[in-house]
Amino acid sequence: MTPQQSASDHNSDDDDTHAISDLEQFVGYNLKRAYVILQADFRNALGQDSLAPRVFSALSLVVQFPHITQSKLARRLGIERSGLVAIVDQLEGLGYLSRDTVPGDRRVQALVPTDLGREAYADALATVRAHERALLADLTKEEQRTLISLLRRIRVKGEVS
């Protein structure tokens, strides 16, 4: 290592440390870092060949709200309807849901979970709950409720804006 590299590396480390301490003051930075950790742990918990978080979320809503339309599902997930098509196609391809026409409006499709979809959701839900319990084990029950409450408030305010 040359003296220039050594000095350069040292300055880089100092700059990184300072930048990180500044970033740690921001909610967005901490949310993003926590999200990355949650997503990686989620995928490990369910297995790499299992449902991705966004697919799990969609299946969750279809199971909880049978006959939900694709438009309503996209709205509840906070994604564009066009972005939902691949997710619905994947769930249909796995045999987890079927599409039915809505009486009175054949252009609208309602999503209905299959028995296989309900079973896959129940299995995944148990795994996801265990994953969250383990990840949040250092927080008291009250802290967990507070965390969820605060995140909901931020989300709702953003959705209304």
Contacts in CASP RR format, 6 or more apart in sequence:
PFRMAT RR
TARGET T0000
AUTHOR 0000-0000-0000
METHOD contacts of the structure
MODEL  1
MTPQQSASDHNSDDDDTHAISDLEQFVGYNLKRAYVILQADFRNALGQDS
LAPRVFSALSLVVQFPHITQSKLARRLGIERSGLVAIVDQLEGLGYLSRD
TVPGDRRVQALVPTDLGREAYADALATVRAHERALLADLTKEEQRTLISL
LRRIRVKGEVS
1 9 0 8 1.000
23 29 0 8 1.000
24 30 0 8 1.000
27 154 0 8 1.000
37 135 0 8 1.000
38 135 0 8 1.000
39 53 0 8 1.000
41 131 0 8 1.000
41 135 0 8 1.000
42 53 0 8 1.000
42 128 0 8 1.000
42 131 0 8 1.000
43 50 0 8 1.000
43 52 0 8 1.000
43 53 0 8 1.000
45 127 0 8 1.000
45 128 0 8 1.000
45 130 0 8 1.000
45 131 0 8 1.000
46 56 0 8 1.000
46 124 0 8 1.000
46 127 0 8 1.000
46 128 0 8 1.000
46 131 0 8 1.000
50 124 0 8 1.000
51 59 0 8 1.000
51 120 0 8 1.000
51 124 0 8 1.000
54 77 0 8 1.000
54 79 0 8 1.000
54 87 0 8 1.000
55 87 0 8 1.000
55 90 0 8 1.000
55 91 0 8 1.000
56 121 0 8 1.000
56 124 0 8 1.000
56 128 0 8 1.000
57 77 0 8 1.000
58 73 0 8 1.000
58 77 0 8 1.000
58 84 0 8 1.000
58 87 0 8 1.000
58 88 0 8 1.000
58 91 0 8 1.000
59 91 0 8 1.000
59 96 0 8 1.000
59 97 0 8 1.000
59 113 0 8 1.000
59 117 0 8 1.000
59 120 0 8 1.000
59 121 0 8 1.000
59 124 0 8 1.000
60 121 0 8 1.000
60 125 0 8 1.000
61 68 0 8 1.000
61 73 0 8 1.000
61 76 0 8 1.000
61 77 0 8 1.000
62 68 0 8 1.000
62 73 0 8 1.000
62 91 0 8 1.000
62 96 0 8 1.000
62 97 0 8 1.000
62 111 0 8 1.000
62 112 0 8 1.000
62 113 0 8 1.000
63 113 0 8 1.000
63 117 0 8 1.000
63 118 0 8 1.000
63 121 0 8 1.000
65 72 0 8 1.000
66 111 0 8 1.000
66 112 0 8 1.000
66 113 0 8 1.000
67 100 0 8 1.000
67 102 0 8 1.000
67 110 0 8 1.000
67 111 0 8 1.000
67 112 0 8 1.000
68 76 0 8 1.000
68 110 0 8 1.000
68 111 0 8 1.000
69 102 0 8 1.000
69 108 0 8 1.000
69 109 0 8 1.000
69 110 0 8 1.000
69 111 0 8 1.000
70 81 0 8 1.000
70 84 0 8 1.000
70 85 0 8 1.000
70 88 0 8 1.000
70 108 0 8 1.000
70 109 0 8 1.000
70 111 0 8 1.000
71 81 0 8 1.000
71 108 0 8 1.000
73 84 0 8 1.000
73 88 0 8 1.000
73 111 0 8 1.000
74 80 0 8 1.000
74 81 0 8 1.000
74 83 0 8 1.000
74 84 0 8 1.000
77 84 0 8 1.000
78 159 0 8 1.000
88 97 0 8 1.000
88 99 0 8 1.000
88 111 0 8 1.000
91 97 0 8 1.000
91 117 0 8 1.000
92 98 0 8 1.000
92 99 0 8 1.000
94 116 0 8 1.000
94 117 0 8 1.000
94 120 0 8 1.000
95 114 0 8 1.000
95 116 0 8 1.000
95 117 0 8 1.000
96 113 0 8 1.000
96 114 0 8 1.000
96 116 0 8 1.000
96 117 0 8 1.000
96 120 0 8 1.000
96 121 0 8 1.000
97 111 0 8 1.000
97 112 0 8 1.000
97 113 0 8 1.000
97 114 0 8 1.000
97 117 0 8 1.000
98 111 0 8 1.000
98 112 0 8 1.000
98 114 0 8 1.000
99 109 0 8 1.000
99 110 0 8 1.000
99 111 0 8 1.000
99 112 0 8 1.000
100 109 0 8 1.000
100 110 0 8 1.000
100 111 0 8 1.000
100 112 0 8 1.000
101 108 0 8 1.000
101 109 0 8 1.000
101 110 0 8 1.000
102 108 0 8 1.000
102 109 0 8 1.000
102 110 0 8 1.000
113 121 0 8 1.000
136 144 0 8 1.000
136 147 0 8 1.000
139 147 0 8 1.000
END
